[in-house]
Amino acid sequence: MQKTNGQKQDLAGPGISTYEKVAKVLPKNYESALTHKETQKALFAIKHYIEENLGKELNLMMVTVPLIVDKHSGMNDYLDRDGSRTPVDFPAGLGLEKRIETQVVQAATKWKRWALKQFDCEIGEGINTDMRAVRKDYFLDHDHSSYVDQWDWERVITEADRNLDFLTEVVKKIWKVLKGAENLAIEMYPQLGKYPALPEELVFIHAEEILEMYPDLPRKQRETAILQKYPAVFIYGIGHVLDDGYPHEMRAADYDDWVSPSVVKNGKQMYGLNGDILVWNHVTQRRHELTSMGVRVNKETLKAQLELSDQLDFLDMPYHKAILNDEIPLSVGGGIGQSRVYQLLLKKAHIGEVSVTIWPQQLKDICEEKNIFVLE
């Protein structure tokens, strides 16, 4: 199948791409269900609930997390494998003969796996973090900002756990926590209940199956179509090339395992031990991603994925060497977008209603016209 330029651009990840489009997709006649004060009270109640109950469900403990990492450590998250979204670099250490070359993290994805060893986590134990990051190369729209907050979590597993059934059970536990947080929010502020609730269970589906269902649609439109059929899904296998010759979306080559054979359906081998939770947002009337996660690479799949992405030079970095030398444990992990969750559960039209960051004046003007007031 020939891919159009629009379909190729759709692989690049987040963002609507123009403010003319943003103006069209933001809801009309919007009225926030909560005041600014109520929003903050609900937000921190949800935050406390999710951190406590993720810990219980997945056996995680809260730990501190870096905002800054050594540029040459290999710890930073590059988000995809085409190098299009680069970290903020700066020298640190006034008075040093040679200042330290550092980066602001884009996510703590790789640091967490190394940290499992630092915090002496055993099999079945893990960590959760209140992660903050800067992603300067995002297009700033209604649910993407340059300031990112996530519950970045990681848990030690065995080789026998590296399968789709295990991943599915972990995802179900996370969904249970998110549903509980929704119930808490509605209990605090019943007016939030005027919108349809999240379904009790997720639908699990492989990216290859969605392509088969909607072969003529680009990725974001396929996600929109499947969410109109099933309002909450976990999409397996994000990163591996599908039947049309393209991945569902680009994925970095050195954390999630997207190359391992995972399941055979209708006689067809499918790949990938990772995925995303997406839901239908009834306020924005759009797809809404809550988390990306997966079983992490082992030494074999790390080398295979770096070769496919033409990044074998990464194997010289300390983090990657630690995987090759079995110095850090096998793990499963992910990042749950905090502001994304708050936006969804508190029925907000814009992520800026729950998160203080920078926005272009053009976007603020569009929001004001639509009765959407972002925090400053």
SVG drawing of the C-alpha trace seen along z (x, -y; Angstrom):
<svg xmlns="http://www.w3.org/2000/svg" viewBox="-25 -36 65 56">
<polyline fill="none" stroke="black" stroke-width="0.4" points="0.0,0.0 1.3,-3.4 1.6,-5.8 0.7,-9.4 2.7,-12.3 0.0,-12.9 0.1,-9.3 3.9,-9.5 3.6,-12.7 1.1,-10.9 3.9,-8.7 5.7,-11.6 3.7,-11.6 1.9,-14.2 0.4,-17.5 -2.3,-18.8 0.2,-20.8 -1.6,-24.1 -3.5,-26.5 -6.2,-26.8 -6.9,-23.1 -6.7,-23.6 -9.3,-26.3 -11.6,-23.9 -11.2,-21.0 -11.6,-22.8 -15.1,-22.5 -17.8,-25.2 -19.9,-26.5 -17.5,-25.0 -18.1,-25.6 -15.7,-24.1 -17.5,-21.8 -15.1,-23.0 -13.8,-26.3 -10.0,-26.9 -10.1,-26.2 -12.2,-23.0 -9.9,-21.9 -6.8,-22.1 -8.5,-20.3 -9.7,-17.5 -6.3,-17.3 -4.3,-16.6 -6.9,-14.2 -6.5,-12.2 -2.8,-12.4 -2.6,-11.0 -5.1,-8.3 -3.2,-7.1 0.2,-7.1 -1.1,-5.2 -3.1,-2.6 -0.5,-2.1 1.8,-1.2 -0.6,1.3 -1.6,2.9 1.9,3.1 4.0,3.3 5.8,0.0 7.4,-2.4 7.7,-6.2 11.3,-7.4 13.0,-10.6 13.8,-11.1 16.3,-13.3 15.3,-16.3 18.9,-16.4 21.1,-13.6 24.6,-13.3 24.5,-13.8 26.8,-10.9 25.1,-8.4 22.5,-7.2 19.9,-7.7 17.7,-10.3 14.6,-9.3 14.6,-10.2 10.9,-9.4 11.2,-8.0 13.9,-6.6 14.3,-9.3 16.0,-11.9 13.3,-14.6 12.7,-15.5 15.9,-16.4 16.5,-17.3 17.5,-20.6 21.3,-20.6 23.3,-22.8 26.7,-22.9 26.6,-22.6 29.1,-23.1 30.4,-26.7 34.1,-26.7 34.9,-23.3 37.8,-23.3 35.5,-21.4 31.8,-21.8 29.5,-18.8 27.5,-18.3 24.0,-17.7 20.5,-17.3 17.0,-18.0 15.1,-14.7 12.4,-14.1 11.2,-11.1 12.8,-8.9 12.1,-5.8 15.7,-4.4 16.8,-5.9 14.1,-3.9 15.4,-0.6 18.9,-1.4 17.4,-2.7 15.7,0.6 19.2,1.9 20.1,-1.3 17.1,-0.8 17.7,3.0 14.3,4.0 13.7,7.7 11.6,9.6 8.0,8.4 9.1,5.1 9.3,1.7 9.4,-2.0 7.1,-4.9 8.2,-8.5 6.7,-12.0 8.5,-12.8 8.9,-16.2 10.4,-16.8 10.8,-19.3 9.9,-18.4 10.8,-21.5 9.9,-20.0 6.2,-19.4 3.6,-21.3 1.7,-23.0 -2.0,-22.2 -4.9,-21.2 -3.2,-18.1 0.5,-18.5 2.8,-21.0 6.5,-21.5 6.2,-20.8 5.5,-17.1 4.5,-15.4 4.2,-11.7 4.0,-8.8 7.0,-7.0 7.0,-3.6 9.2,-0.4 9.0,3.1 11.5,6.0 10.4,9.1 11.7,12.5 12.4,13.8 9.3,15.9 7.2,12.7 8.2,11.4 5.0,12.2 1.7,10.6 -0.4,12.3 1.8,10.8 1.7,7.4 -2.1,7.6 -2.5,8.3 -0.4,5.3 -2.4,3.1 -5.7,4.3 -4.3,3.3 -3.5,-0.2 -6.9,-0.5 -8.5,0.5 -6.6,-2.4 -7.6,-4.9 -11.3,-3.8 -11.0,-4.2 -9.6,-7.8 -12.6,-8.6 -15.0,-7.4 -13.2,-9.5 -13.4,-12.7 -17.2,-12.2 -17.7,-11.5 -16.0,-14.9 -17.8,-16.8 -21.0,-15.0 -21.4,-17.5 -18.5,-15.6 -20.9,-12.6 -22.9,-14.3 -20.4,-12.9 -20.3,-9.1 -18.0,-7.2 -15.0,-5.2 -15.9,-1.6 -15.2,0.9 -12.8,2.9 -10.4,2.1 -10.6,3.7 -7.2,5.2 -6.3,5.1 -3.1,5.3 -2.1,2.4 -2.1,4.9 -5.7,5.7 -6.7,2.1 -4.9,1.6 -6.8,4.6 -10.1,2.9 -9.2,-0.5 -6.6,0.1 -7.2,-3.3 -6.9,-5.5 -3.7,-7.0 -2.8,-6.1 -4.5,-8.9 -7.7,-8.4 -7.5,-4.6 -7.3,-5.3 -10.2,-7.7 -12.3,-5.0 -11.5,-2.2 -12.3,-4.5 -15.7,-5.3 -16.3,-1.5 -14.6,-0.8 -14.2,-3.9 -11.2,-2.6 -8.5,-0.4 -5.0,0.9 -3.2,1.1 -0.5,3.7 2.6,3.7 3.5,0.1 6.8,-0.3 7.1,2.8 6.5,2.4 2.9,3.4 1.6,5.0 1.5,1.6 5.2,1.2 5.1,-1.4 4.9,-1.1 1.7,-2.3 3.8,-4.9 7.6,-5.4 9.0,-4.1 12.5,-4.5 14.7,-1.4 16.2,-1.1 13.4,-0.7 10.1,1.0 10.4,4.3 8.5,3.9 10.4,6.6 9.6,9.8 6.9,12.1 3.9,11.8 0.7,13.4 -0.6,15.3 -4.1,14.3 -5.9,15.7 -2.7,17.4 -0.7,14.2 2.3,13.5 2.1,10.2 4.9,8.5 5.5,6.3 5.4,6.5 4.2,2.9 1.3,0.6 -0.8,-2.5 -4.0,-3.1 -6.2,-5.4 -9.7,-6.6 -12.5,-8.6 -12.6,-12.1 -16.2,-13.2 -15.3,-16.9 -12.9,-17.3 -14.5,-14.6 -11.1,-13.3 -8.7,-10.4 -6.9,-10.8 -3.7,-8.9 -3.1,-8.2 -0.1,-6.0 2.6,-4.3 4.2,-1.2 5.7,2.2 8.0,5.0 11.5,3.6 14.2,4.8 16.6,7.6 20.1,7.8 19.0,9.6 16.1,7.3 18.1,4.2 20.7,5.1 18.0,6.0 16.0,2.8 19.1,0.6 20.2,2.2 16.7,1.7 16.9,-2.0 20.5,-2.4 21.6,-3.4 24.1,-0.6 26.5,-3.3 24.2,-3.6 25.7,-0.3 28.8,-2.2 26.8,-4.2 26.9,-3.1 23.1,-2.4 23.1,-0.2 26.3,1.6 24.6,2.3 21.8,4.2 24.3,6.1 26.3,7.1 23.2,8.1 24.0,5.4 20.5,4.1 17.3,6.2 14.7,7.2 11.7,5.0 8.2,3.8 7.4,0.1 5.6,-2.9 4.7,-6.5 1.2,-7.7 0.6,-11.3 -0.5,-13.1 -2.0,-16.2 -3.6,-14.0 -5.4,-12.0 -6.5,-15.2 -7.7,-16.7 -9.8,-13.6 -11.2,-12.9 -12.0,-16.6 -13.6,-17.1 -11.4,-19.8 -11.1,-21.0 -7.4,-21.9 -4.4,-20.5 -3.5,-24.1 -6.5,-24.1 -4.7,-21.6 -1.0,-22.4 0.9,-25.7 3.3,-26.1 4.0,-28.3 1.5,-28.7 1.8,-30.8 -0.4,-33.9 -2.1,-32.6 -3.3,-29.5 -4.4,-31.6 -6.4,-33.8 -8.2,-30.8 -8.9,-29.4 -10.3,-32.7 -12.7,-33.0 -14.0,-29.5 -14.3,-30.2 -11.3,-28.1 -9.0,-29.7 -5.5,-28.2 -3.5,-28.6 -0.5,-31.0"/>
</svg>
